[in-house]
Amino acid sequence: MTNHPDGDQIEAYAMAVVQGYLDEQEALIIEIEDHLLWCHACLENVMREERIVAAVRSAALNTRSEIHRPKKKLATVRMAGGGNP
């Protein structure tokens, strides 16, 4: 890789690494990793993108588990004196 990877390439790399799709993006990964050995600016960009991808993925998984979690029933509380709520 003679030039720095663009934003789309860095995002694709980070997503492949975080989500474990290494085989599908093998050529891109090899090319970017060779570049990252000497380019610290791009390495910082990749690390930032990996944190973003991991955070979004974690939030999506948490949201999915919240959607499928059974709803708790609210207890009916009676007011003092025996009246209806």
C-alpha positions in Angstrom: 0.0 0.0 0.0 1.7 3.2 -1.1 -0.9 5.6 0.2 -2.7 5.8 3.5 -6.0 3.8 3.7 -9.0 5.9 3.3 -11.8 6.1 5.9 -13.9 3.4 4.2 -10.9 1.0 4.2 -10.2 1.7 7.8 -13.8 1.1 8.8 -14.0 -2.2 6.8 -10.7 -3.3 8.5 -12.0 -2.4 11.9 -15.3 -4.2 11.4 -13.6 -7.3 10.1 -11.3 -7.4 13.1 -13.9 -6.7 15.7 -16.5 -9.0 14.2 -14.1 -11.8 13.3 -14.6 -11.7 9.5 -10.9 -12.0 8.9 -11.1 -14.6 6.1 -13.6 -12.5 4.0 -11.3 -9.4 4.1 -7.9 -11.2 4.0 -6.4 -9.1 1.2 -7.4 -5.8 2.7 -6.3 -6.9 6.2 -2.8 -7.9 5.0 -2.4 -4.7 3.1 -3.5 -2.5 5.9 -1.6 -4.4 8.6 1.6 -4.0 6.6 0.9 -0.3 6.4 0.2 -0.1 10.2 3.6 -1.4 11.0 5.2 1.9 10.1 2.3 4.4 10.1 1.4 5.4 13.6 -1.2 8.0 12.5 -3.2 5.3 10.6 -2.8 2.9 13.6 -4.4 5.5 15.9 -7.2 5.9 13.3 -7.8 2.1 13.3 -7.7 1.8 17.0 -10.3 4.7 17.3 -12.5 3.0 14.6 -12.3 -0.4 16.4 -13.5 1.2 19.7 -16.4 2.8 17.8 -17.3 -0.5 16.1 -17.1 -2.4 19.4 -19.2 0.2 21.2 -21.9 0.2 18.5 -21.9 -3.6 18.4 -22.2 -3.8 22.2 -25.1 -1.3 22.2 -26.9 -3.2 19.5 -26.6 -6.5 21.4 -27.8 -4.8 24.7 -30.7 -3.3 22.9 -31.6 -6.7 21.3 -31.5 -8.4 24.7 -33.7 -5.6 26.2 -36.3 -6.1 23.5 -36.5 -9.9 24.1 -36.4 -9.7 27.9 -39.8 -10.6 29.5 -41.6 -7.6 30.9 -42.0 -7.4 34.7 -45.5 -7.2 36.0 -46.2 -4.2 38.1 -47.5 -4.9 41.6 -50.8 -3.2 42.5 -50.4 -1.1 45.6 -53.5 -0.3 47.6 -53.7 3.0 49.4 -54.0 3.2 53.2 -57.5 3.1 54.4 -58.7 0.4 52.0 -59.5 2.7 49.1 -59.0 1.9 45.5 -55.8 3.2 43.9 
